[in-house]
Amino acid sequence: MGLGEGGEASGGLTLNGRRILVDFAVDRTTASSLAVQRDADGKPIKKSVGKDRRNLYLKNEGRVTSSADNDIAASAGATHGGVWEDLPPGDRARRERAFADKSTKLRSPLFFINPKRISVRNLAKSVTESELKNLVFGALKKGLEKQLATPQDAVAHWRAGGELPHAEVMRRATDQNLVVPPLDEKNVRGAIPSVYIDRDTTGGKKTADAPSRGFGFVEFAHHAHALAALRQLNNNPAYSEEYAAGGKHAAAMLKQKRGKKGKTKADPETGAEFVGEDGRVCVPRLIVELTAENKVKARQQAEKIAQKKANKIKQRIEKKEKQREEEDQQPSDDKKKEKKKGRGALQR
């Protein structure tokens, strides 16, 4: 401990009259993220205005508003299937856990929000990958018809990238094909390159035969398409009965209540979570959000997918070359297969 003027002790450590600052050590990855970039003159480079490479501005996309927020928020929530108070207790708990998990991940600089990939939770375990793709593609078409993805969304996405100057962003905002790329309804794979349902493969079960865990992921070719599908699917009771976990049971309870007066008697094992404190039947809904992903793992996954595509192309080329070689050898092989005529056959 160093001594101040008059020999009095002062807090901290000093060496030759200079105060030593001590802090906890960080790993190499965190240290690189804290480094200050400098120009040729050694001056710190200022970050671009609006730059948000981790897309943290999309963190709240998919959250359900409460009637206590304000009139505008309540009316906006109602158009998408209701406000927070309309959700079953189980849905509220799942949404809170999902948001808390996302918030925890995003505290690390290694995590970012993927603007083109959505997670679909509260999914019925009977839904297959093919059905999920058809569901999302149908929702995408409806979302685009309703113009749920706006020019403001496109501008925010371009600004977050930090690579385009302001004038170019404004120019792009006037081109509708750039704001919301047109959808080719005949090319589903082009709009939705990847659909994945997480399955329980414990016990050596094959992925195709393993039961669903009740959530999946869908990747889009364009950010605007991901937003349109998300905003159409999320918290929308129109998809509950067929696709949400417990949706059919809750729908049956709702029909039962409409035919009778008083509170609905729920099955204590399967229906209690769909009845609110006021006795109302609350229909479960799909929980759809943009995914929070690890940069390193996302890069490795992208490299793996690219390698897989390259291998497929290579196999296709090799297969064609092999077919050509077989076709070229076919005439000579036919001659070899011809039986030699005997002396008697030649004399005849």
Secondary structure as the mmCIF struct_conf table of DSSP 4:
data_model
#
loop_
_struct_conf.conf_type_id
_struct_conf.id
_struct_conf.beg_label_comp_id
_struct_conf.beg_label_asym_id
_struct_conf.beg_label_seq_id
_struct_conf.end_label_comp_id
_struct_conf.end_label_asym_id
_struct_conf.end_label_seq_id
STRN STRN1 LEU A 3 LEU A 3
HELX_RH_3T_P HELX_RH_3T_P1 GLU A 5 GLY A 7
STRN STRN2 ALA A 9 ALA A 9
BEND BEND1 GLY A 11 GLY A 12
STRN STRN3 LEU A 13 LEU A 15
TURN_TY1_P TURN_TY1_P1 ASN A 16 GLY A 17
STRN STRN4 ARG A 18 ILE A 20
HELX_LH_PP_P HELX_LH_PP_P1 LEU A 21 LEU A 21
HELX_RH_AL_P HELX_RH_AL_P1 ARG A 28 LEU A 34
HELX_LH_PP_P HELX_LH_PP_P2 ALA A 35 GLN A 37
STRN STRN5 ARG A 38 ARG A 38
TURN_TY1_P TURN_TY1_P2 ALA A 40 ASP A 41
BEND BEND2 GLY A 42 GLY A 42
HELX_LH_PP_P HELX_LH_PP_P3 LYS A 43 LYS A 43
STRN STRN6 PRO A 44 PRO A 44
HELX_LH_PP_P HELX_LH_PP_P4 ILE A 45 SER A 48
TURN_TY1_P TURN_TY1_P3 VAL A 49 GLY A 50
TURN_TY1_P TURN_TY1_P4 ARG A 53 ARG A 54
HELX_RH_3T_P HELX_RH_3T_P2 LEU A 56 LEU A 58
TURN_TY1_P TURN_TY1_P5 LYS A 59 GLY A 62
HELX_LH_PP_P HELX_LH_PP_P5 ARG A 63 THR A 65
TURN_TY1_P TURN_TY1_P6 SER A 67 ASP A 69
HELX_RH_AL_P HELX_RH_AL_P2 ASP A 71 THR A 79
TURN_TY1_P TURN_TY1_P7 HIS A 80 GLY A 81
HELX_RH_3T_P HELX_RH_3T_P3 TRP A 84 ASP A 86
BEND BEND3 LEU A 87 LEU A 87
HELX_RH_AL_P HELX_RH_AL_P3 PRO A 89 LEU A 106
TURN_TY1_P TURN_TY1_P8 ARG A 107 ARG A 107
BEND BEND4 SER A 108 SER A 108
TURN_TY1_P TURN_TY1_P9 PRO A 109 LEU A 110
STRN STRN7 PHE A 111 ARG A 121
BEND BEND5 ASN A 122 ASN A 122
STRN STRN8 LEU A 123 LEU A 123
TURN_TY1_P TURN_TY1_P10 LYS A 125 SER A 126
HELX_RH_AL_P HELX_RH_AL_P4 GLU A 129 GLU A 145
TURN_TY1_P TURN_TY1_P11 LYS A 146 GLN A 147
BEND BEND6 ALA A 149 ALA A 149
HELX_RH_AL_P HELX_RH_AL_P5 PRO A 151 GLY A 161
TURN_TY1_P TURN_TY1_P12 GLY A 162 GLY A 162
BEND BEND7 LEU A 164 LEU A 164
HELX_RH_AL_P HELX_RH_AL_P6 HIS A 166 ALA A 173
TURN_TY1_P TURN_TY1_P13 THR A 174 THR A 174
HELX_RH_AL_P HELX_RH_AL_P7 GLN A 176 VAL A 179
BEND BEND8 VAL A 180 VAL A 180
HELX_LH_PP_P HELX_LH_PP_P6 PRO A 181 LEU A 183
TURN_TY1_P TURN_TY1_P14 GLU A 185 LYS A 186
HELX_RH_AL_P HELX_RH_AL_P8 VAL A 188 ALA A 191
STRN STRN9 SER A 194 ARG A 199
TURN_TY1_P TURN_TY1_P15 THR A 202 GLY A 204
TURN_TY1_P TURN_TY1_P16 THR A 207 ASP A 209
BEND BEND9 ALA A 210 ALA A 210
HELX_LH_PP_P HELX_LH_PP_P7 PRO A 211 PRO A 211
STRN STRN10 SER A 212 GLU A 219
BEND BEND10 ALA A 221 HIS A 222
HELX_RH_AL_P HELX_RH_AL_P9 HIS A 223 LEU A 233
TURN_TY1_P TURN_TY1_P17 ASN A 234 ASN A 235
HELX_RH_3T_P HELX_RH_3T_P4 PRO A 237 TYR A 239
HELX_RH_AL_P HELX_RH_AL_P10 SER A 240 TYR A 243
STRN STRN11 ALA A 244 ALA A 244
TURN_TY1_P TURN_TY1_P18 ALA A 245 GLY A 246
HELX_RH_AL_P HELX_RH_AL_P11 GLY A 247 GLY A 259
BEND BEND11 LYS A 260 GLY A 262
TURN_TY1_P TURN_TY1_P19 PRO A 268 GLY A 271
HELX_RH_3T_P HELX_RH_3T_P5 ALA A 272 PHE A 274
STRN STRN12 VAL A 275 VAL A 275
TURN_TY1_P TURN_TY1_P20 GLU A 277 ASP A 278
BEND BEND12 GLY A 279 GLY A 279
STRN STRN13 VAL A 281 VAL A 281
STRN STRN14 ILE A 287 ASN A 294
HELX_RH_AL_P HELX_RH_AL_P12 LYS A 295 LYS A 337
BEND BEND13 GLU A 338 GLU A 338
HELX_LH_PP_P HELX_LH_PP_P8 LYS A 339 GLY A 342
HELX_RH_AL_P HELX_RH_AL_P13 ARG A 343 GLN A 347
#
